[in-house]
Amino acid sequence: MPTNQITLGDVTITRIWEYFGPVEMTPETFFPESSPHTWEKHSSWLEPHFVAPETRIVNSAIQTWLLRSEGRNILVDTGVGNHKERPYAPVWGHLETDFLDNLARAGVQPEDVDIVINTHLHIDHVGWNTYLDGRTWVPTFPNATYVIPKADFDFWNPVNEHPTVFGRGNQNVFEDSVVPVHEAGLTLLWEDTYTIDANLRLDLAPGHTPGSSALTLRSGTDLAVFVGDMLHNPVQLIEPDTNSCFCEDPAAARASRGKVLGWAADNNALVIPAHLGGHGAAEVVREGSGFAIKNWAPFAAYSEKAAR
């Protein structure tokens, strides 16, 4: 039966949604290396969860994965957030979503969160790190440790003036969603690999950003990998060399994607990206030079109507 929660070994995974719908980009714009033939060939199942059939605009889910592991509440990525000023990404500016209410429906209040994992520091992965209290951005999860890859912390810190393919799309993000938790002494900056607990381990998977990471879940005989923005759309399973237009290092992004998806296929691990609509996650198998979907996860499928 479709559900919002599954259990793998001793870990429960709950899907907490913030937004589902169009992201104002066509497949050709979002994935400039993809083959138009692929979108046409697979349109029967890419639509409507991943591409809007009427407009051919890419649909995306903004969601957080709530993990309960070894008695702790762990959030994987924190979406876009409310009231954020996003002049170069207006689709994510000044949102008013029910994210915290959705988290509460899963039985978790902000003060109950023990760990926040930001797989990387893009605009749509750190937003609920903070909320606006009057005119001040303060940590949303005051008792949590915010686990952040140091490579991304350094890359996105404006004082370092790193050039980026994102242009000014990430403007204000570091200042309003990262600095407040760092200044509050809540951050843990990690390098290479970091063990959360006996079930969960973070490893760098660079390319999309310098600090992009993958979270591997091993519990009993169950395996899963949370891949962040390693892939945004199932087309990147079929054509794994296809990057999004937001990948900072295209060659490294392809290498990371191939390595992690290959491991998942060979070990029957559930692949859980950040932004898939539909059932949100899938088991994959090798097929030719790419991969194919073996089974969708049993999460209830998103629809635009249900997510509003």
C-alpha positions as CSV (number, residue, x, y, z in Angstrom):
1,M,0.0,0.0,0.0
2,P,1.4,3.5,-0.8
3,T,2.8,5.2,2.2
4,N,4.8,8.2,3.2
5,Q,7.1,6.1,5.3
6,I,9.2,2.9,4.8
7,T,11.5,1.0,7.1
8,L,14.9,-0.4,6.0
9,G,16.5,-2.5,8.7
10,D,16.3,-0.5,11.9
11,V,15.9,2.9,10.1
12,T,12.6,4.5,9.2
13,I,12.5,6.9,6.3
14,T,9.7,9.5,6.1
15,R,9.1,11.7,3.1
16,I,8.4,15.3,4.1
17,W,7.4,17.4,1.2
18,E,7.7,21.1,0.7
19,Y,6.8,21.7,-3.0
20,F,6.0,19.8,-6.1
21,G,5.5,21.3,-9.5
22,P,7.2,23.0,-12.5
23,V,10.7,24.6,-12.2
24,E,10.4,26.8,-15.2
25,M,12.9,24.8,-17.3
26,T,12.4,22.6,-20.3
27,P,14.3,19.3,-20.4
28,E,16.6,20.7,-23.1
29,T,17.5,23.6,-20.8
30,F,17.8,21.7,-17.6
31,F,19.7,18.8,-19.2
32,P,21.5,20.2,-22.2
33,E,23.5,17.0,-22.8
34,S,20.4,14.8,-22.9
35,S,19.0,13.2,-26.1
36,P,15.6,14.6,-27.2
37,H,14.9,11.0,-28.4
38,T,15.1,9.8,-24.8
39,W,12.5,12.2,-23.6
40,E,10.2,11.2,-26.4
41,K,10.8,7.5,-26.1
42,H,10.0,7.4,-22.3
43,S,7.3,10.1,-22.2
44,S,4.6,7.5,-21.3
45,W,6.1,7.2,-17.8
46,L,8.1,10.5,-17.5
47,E,4.8,12.3,-17.7
48,P,3.3,13.8,-15.5
49,H,5.5,13.1,-12.5
50,F,8.8,14.3,-14.1
51,V,7.7,16.4,-17.1
52,A,4.4,18.3,-17.4
53,P,2.8,17.0,-20.6
54,E,1.0,20.2,-21.5
55,T,4.0,22.5,-21.2
56,R,7.0,20.2,-21.4
57,I,8.4,21.9,-18.3
58,V,10.4,19.7,-15.9
59,N,8.5,18.9,-12.7
60,S,10.5,18.7,-9.5
61,A,9.8,17.8,-5.8
62,I,11.4,19.7,-3.0
63,Q,11.4,17.4,-0.1
64,T,13.3,16.4,3.0
65,W,14.0,12.8,4.1
66,L,13.4,12.3,7.8
67,L,15.4,9.4,9.2
68,R,14.9,7.8,12.6
69,S,18.1,5.9,13.4
70,E,19.5,4.8,16.8
71,G,17.0,7.0,18.6
72,R,17.8,10.2,16.8
73,N,15.8,12.3,14.3
74,I,17.9,13.1,11.2
75,L,16.9,15.4,8.3
76,V,18.5,15.0,4.9
77,D,18.4,18.4,3.2
78,T,16.1,21.2,4.2
79,G,14.5,22.5,1.0
80,V,13.9,26.1,0.1
81,G,12.5,27.7,3.2
82,N,10.0,30.5,3.7
83,H,10.4,34.2,3.2
84,K,13.8,33.9,1.5
85,E,14.9,36.7,-0.8
86,R,16.0,35.0,-4.0
87,P,16.3,37.7,-6.7
88,Y,18.0,35.4,-9.3
89,A,15.8,32.4,-8.6
90,P,12.3,33.8,-8.3
91,V,10.6,30.4,-8.3
92,W,12.1,29.9,-4.8
93,G,11.6,33.4,-3.5
94,H,9.2,34.4,-0.7
95,L,7.6,31.0,-0.4
96,E,4.9,30.3,2.2
97,T,4.8,26.5,2.5
98,D,3.5,24.2,5.2
99,F,6.8,22.4,5.6
100,L,7.1,22.6,9.4
101,D,3.4,21.5,9.7
102,N,4.2,18.5,7.5
103,L,7.2,17.7,9.7
104,A,4.9,18.0,12.7
105,R,2.5,15.6,11.1
106,A,5.3,13.1,11.1
107,G,5.7,13.5,14.8
108,V,8.7,15.8,14.9
109,Q,8.9,19.4,16.1
110,P,11.9,21.6,15.3
111,E,13.5,21.1,18.8
112,D,13.2,17.3,18.3
113,V,15.7,17.2,15.4
114,D,19.1,15.9,16.3
115,I,21.1,16.1,13.1
116,V,20.6,18.1,9.8
117,I,22.5,16.8,6.8
118,N,23.0,19.2,4.0
119,T,24.2,17.1,1.1
120,H,25.4,20.3,-0.6
121,L,24.8,24.0,-0.2
122,H,22.5,24.9,-3.1
123,I,19.5,27.1,-2.7
124,D,17.0,24.2,-2.5
125,H,18.9,22.1,0.1
126,V,19.5,24.5,3.0
127,G,16.5,26.8,3.2
128,W,14.9,25.5,6.3
129,N,18.2,25.5,8.1
130,T,16.9,28.9,9.3
131,Y,13.6,30.8,9.7
132,L,12.9,34.5,10.0
133,D,12.3,35.6,13.6
134,G,11.3,39.2,13.2
135,R,14.1,40.6,11.0
136,T,16.7,38.0,12.0
137,W,17.5,34.6,10.5
138,V,17.8,32.0,13.3
139,P,18.4,28.3,13.3
140,T,15.1,26.4,12.8
141,F,16.4,23.3,14.6
142,P,18.1,24.7,17.7
143,N,19.2,21.4,19.2
144,A,20.6,19.9,16.0
145,T,24.1,19.5,14.7
146,Y,24.2,20.7,11.1
147,V,26.5,18.4,9.2
148,I,28.0,20.3,6.2
149,P,30.7,19.3,3.7
150,K,33.6,21.6,4.2
151,A,34.4,21.8,0.5
152,D,31.0,23.3,-0.1
153,F,31.2,25.6,2.9
154,D,34.4,27.0,1.5
155,F,33.2,27.1,-2.1
156,W,29.9,29.0,-1.5
157,N,31.3,31.4,1.1
158,P,31.1,34.7,-0.8
159,V,34.4,36.0,0.7
160,N,36.2,33.3,-1.4
161,E,34.7,34.6,-4.6
162,H,34.7,31.3,-6.4
163,P,33.3,31.4,-10.0
164,T,30.3,29.1,-10.5
165,V,28.1,27.9,-13.3
166,F,25.2,28.9,-11.1
167,G,26.1,32.6,-11.6
168,R,24.2,34.6,-9.0
169,G,21.5,31.9,-8.6
170,N,22.7,31.1,-5.1
171,Q,22.8,34.7,-4.0
172,N,21.9,35.3,-0.3
173,V,21.8,31.6,0.5
174,F,25.1,31.4,2.4
175,E,24.3,34.5,4.4
176,D,20.7,33.6,5.4
177,S,20.8,29.8,5.6
178,V,24.4,28.8,6.5
179,V,26.0,31.7,8.4
180,P,23.3,31.8,11.2
181,V,23.8,28.1,12.1
182,H,27.6,28.4,11.9
183,E,27.7,31.5,14.1
184,A,25.4,29.7,16.6
185,G,28.0,27.0,16.9
186,L,25.8,24.3,15.4
187,T,27.8,23.2,12.4
188,L,30.1,20.3,11.9
189,L,32.3,20.7,8.8
190,W,33.5,17.3,7.5
191,E,35.9,16.2,4.8
192,D,36.2,13.0,2.7
193,T,33.9,10.8,4.9
194,Y,31.9,11.1,8.0
195,T,30.1,8.4,10.0
196,I,26.8,9.4,11.5
197,D,26.1,6.2,13.3
198,A,26.2,2.4,12.8
199,N,23.6,2.7,10.0
200,L,24.6,5.9,8.2
201,R,27.8,7.2,6.5
202,L,28.5,10.2,4.4
203,D,31.0,10.2,1.6
204,L,32.0,12.9,-0.9
205,A,30.6,12.5,-4.4
206,P,31.9,15.7,-6.0
207,G,31.0,17.1,-9.4
208,H,27.5,18.7,-9.0
209,T,29.3,20.9,-6.4
210,P,32.8,20.4,-4.9
211,G,31.3,19.1,-1.7
212,S,28.3,17.1,-3.0
213,S,27.9,14.0,-0.9
214,A,26.1,10.7,-0.8
215,L,24.6,9.2,2.4
216,T,24.8,5.4,2.5
217,L,22.3,3.5,4.7
218,R,23.3,0.0,5.7
219,S,21.0,-1.7,8.3
220,G,20.6,-5.5,8.5
221,T,20.4,-6.7,4.9
222,D,18.8,-3.4,3.6
223,L,20.8,-0.8,1.7
224,A,20.0,2.6,0.4
225,V,21.9,5.7,-0.8
226,F,20.7,9.3,-0.7
227,V,22.3,10.9,-3.6
228,G,21.2,14.6,-3.3
229,D,21.5,16.2,-6.8
230,M,23.6,13.5,-8.3
231,L,20.5,13.1,-10.4
232,H,17.4,15.3,-10.7
233,N,15.4,13.2,-13.1
234,P,15.1,9.5,-14.1
235,V,16.5,10.3,-17.5
236,Q,19.9,10.5,-15.8
237,L,19.5,6.8,-15.0
238,I,18.9,5.9,-18.6
239,E,21.7,8.2,-19.8
240,P,24.0,8.4,-16.7
241,D,26.5,10.7,-18.6
242,T,23.9,13.4,-18.7
243,N,24.5,16.3,-16.3
244,S,22.2,19.0,-15.3
245,C,23.1,22.6,-16.3
246,F,24.0,23.2,-12.6
247,C,27.0,20.8,-12.4
248,E,30.2,22.7,-11.5
249,D,32.6,19.9,-12.7
250,P,30.9,17.9,-15.5
251,A,33.5,15.1,-15.6
252,A,33.5,14.6,-11.9
253,A,29.7,14.6,-11.8
254,R,29.6,11.8,-14.4
255,A,32.2,9.8,-12.5
256,S,30.4,10.2,-9.2
257,R,27.0,9.3,-10.7
258,G,28.4,6.2,-12.5
259,K,30.2,5.0,-9.4
260,V,27.3,5.4,-7.0
261,L,24.7,4.1,-9.3
262,G,26.9,1.1,-10.2
263,W,27.2,0.3,-6.6
264,A,23.5,0.6,-6.1
265,A,22.7,-1.7,-9.0
266,D,25.2,-4.3,-7.9
267,N,24.0,-4.3,-4.3
268,N,20.3,-3.9,-4.8
269,A,20.3,-0.6,-2.9
270,L,17.5,1.8,-3.1
271,V,18.5,5.1,-4.8
272,I,16.9,8.1,-3.1
273,P,17.5,11.5,-4.9
274,A,16.5,14.8,-3.5
275,H,14.0,15.9,-6.2
276,L,12.2,13.0,-7.8
277,G,8.4,13.4,-7.9
278,G,6.3,10.2,-8.4
279,H,7.4,7.5,-6.0
280,G,10.6,9.4,-5.1
281,A,13.1,6.6,-5.2
282,A,13.9,3.4,-7.1
283,E,16.0,0.3,-7.3
284,V,18.1,0.1,-10.4
285,V,19.7,-2.5,-12.6
286,R,22.4,-2.2,-15.2
287,E,21.2,-2.0,-18.7
288,G,23.6,-1.4,-21.6
289,S,25.8,1.6,-20.8
290,G,23.3,2.9,-18.3
291,F,20.7,1.8,-15.8
292,A,17.0,0.9,-15.8
293,I,14.4,1.1,-13.0
294,K,13.8,-2.3,-11.4
295,N,11.2,-1.2,-8.9
296,W,9.9,2.1,-7.7
297,A,9.9,2.7,-3.9
298,P,6.6,2.1,-2.2
299,F,6.2,5.8,-1.3
300,A,2.9,7.3,-2.4
301,A,3.3,9.0,-5.8
302,Y,3.3,12.8,-5.7
303,S,0.8,14.7,-7.8
304,E,0.7,18.4,-8.1
305,K,-2.8,18.5,-6.7
306,A,-1.8,16.4,-3.6
307,A,1.2,18.5,-2.9
308,R,-0.6,21.8,-2.6
